[in-house]
Amino acid sequence: MIDIENLSKTENYQVPEGYFEQLPGQIMNTIRKERARRRNIIFSSVAAVALLVICSTLVINYKTNEAKEQQKQIAIEASLKSSQLEEQMVDYYSDELAQMDYYNY
């Protein structure tokens, strides 16, 4: 066991000159750097989320516009088919009426 009473009372450690005068400034610089790093992380995160929202909105808008264009094209084709069918029906009934008039006279 160590006898504490017989140990030397000399100081074995030395502190560099001006250490305690510079210590508060060093601590504050470290705190400022840490705050700036956190602020940069938060700013980068917000920017990444904003970019993700913008890109998602553009993609959804593009898909929606593409679907609308397809629907317009389908509607135009249906309208053309309908008008062609109508013309064919008019032609057919015109011929039928003409034939009926021919046979009735």
C-alpha positions as CSV (number, residue, x, y, z in Angstrom):
1,M,0.0,0.0,0.0
2,I,1.1,3.5,-0.8
3,D,2.0,5.7,2.2
4,I,0.4,9.1,1.3
5,E,2.1,10.9,4.1
6,N,5.6,10.2,2.7
7,L,4.8,11.3,-0.9
8,S,6.6,14.4,-2.1
9,K,4.6,17.5,-2.2
10,T,6.2,18.9,-5.4
11,E,4.3,19.9,-8.4
12,N,5.0,17.5,-11.3
13,Y,2.9,19.3,-13.8
14,Q,3.5,22.6,-15.5
15,V,1.0,24.7,-17.4
16,P,2.2,26.6,-20.5
17,E,2.4,30.3,-19.9
18,G,-0.8,32.2,-20.7
19,Y,-2.8,28.9,-20.9
20,F,-5.7,30.0,-18.7
21,E,-5.9,33.4,-20.3
22,Q,-6.3,31.8,-23.8
23,L,-8.6,29.0,-22.6
24,P,-11.9,30.9,-22.7
25,G,-11.2,32.2,-26.2
26,Q,-10.3,28.7,-27.4
27,I,-13.5,27.3,-25.9
28,M,-15.6,30.0,-27.5
29,N,-14.0,29.4,-30.9
30,T,-14.7,25.7,-30.6
31,I,-18.4,26.5,-29.7
32,R,-18.7,28.9,-32.7
33,K,-17.3,26.3,-35.1
34,E,-19.7,23.7,-33.8
35,R,-22.7,26.0,-34.1
36,A,-21.6,26.9,-37.6
37,R,-21.2,23.2,-38.5
38,R,-24.7,22.5,-37.2
39,R,-26.1,25.5,-39.0
40,N,-24.6,24.2,-42.2
41,I,-26.0,20.7,-41.7
42,I,-29.5,22.2,-41.1
43,F,-29.2,24.4,-44.1
44,S,-28.0,21.5,-46.3
45,S,-30.9,19.4,-45.0
46,V,-33.5,22.0,-45.7
47,A,-32.0,22.6,-49.2
48,A,-32.1,18.9,-49.9
49,V,-35.7,18.6,-48.8
50,A,-36.7,21.6,-50.9
51,L,-34.9,20.1,-53.9
52,L,-36.7,16.8,-53.4
53,V,-40.1,18.5,-53.2
54,I,-39.4,20.6,-56.4
55,C,-38.2,17.6,-58.3
56,S,-41.2,15.5,-57.2
57,T,-43.6,18.2,-58.1
58,L,-42.0,18.5,-61.6
59,V,-42.2,14.8,-62.2
60,I,-45.8,14.6,-61.0
61,N,-46.8,17.6,-63.1
62,Y,-45.0,16.1,-66.2
63,K,-46.8,12.8,-65.7
64,T,-50.2,14.6,-65.2
65,N,-49.7,16.6,-68.4
66,E,-48.7,13.5,-70.3
67,A,-51.8,11.7,-69.1
68,K,-53.9,14.8,-70.1
69,E,-52.4,14.8,-73.5
70,Q,-53.2,11.1,-73.9
71,Q,-56.8,11.7,-72.8
72,K,-57.1,14.5,-75.3
73,Q,-55.7,12.3,-78.1
74,I,-58.2,9.5,-77.2
75,A,-61.1,12.0,-77.1
76,I,-60.0,13.4,-80.5
77,E,-59.8,9.9,-82.0
78,A,-63.2,9.0,-80.5
79,S,-64.7,12.2,-81.9
80,L,-63.3,11.4,-85.4
81,K,-64.7,7.8,-85.2
82,S,-68.0,9.2,-84.1
83,S,-68.1,11.7,-86.9
84,Q,-67.1,9.1,-89.5
85,L,-69.9,6.8,-88.2
86,E,-72.3,9.6,-88.4
87,E,-71.3,10.4,-92.0
88,Q,-71.6,6.7,-92.9
89,M,-75.1,6.6,-91.3
90,V,-76.2,9.7,-93.2
91,D,-74.9,8.3,-96.4
92,Y,-76.6,4.9,-95.8
93,Y,-80.0,6.4,-94.8
94,S,-79.7,8.9,-97.7
95,D,-79.3,6.1,-100.1
96,E,-82.1,4.1,-98.4
97,L,-84.4,7.1,-98.6
98,A,-83.5,7.7,-102.2
99,Q,-84.2,4.1,-103.0
100,M,-87.5,4.2,-101.1
101,D,-88.5,7.3,-103.0
102,Y,-87.5,5.6,-106.3
103,Y,-89.7,2.6,-105.6
104,N,-92.6,4.7,-104.2
105,Y,-92.9,6.7,-107.4
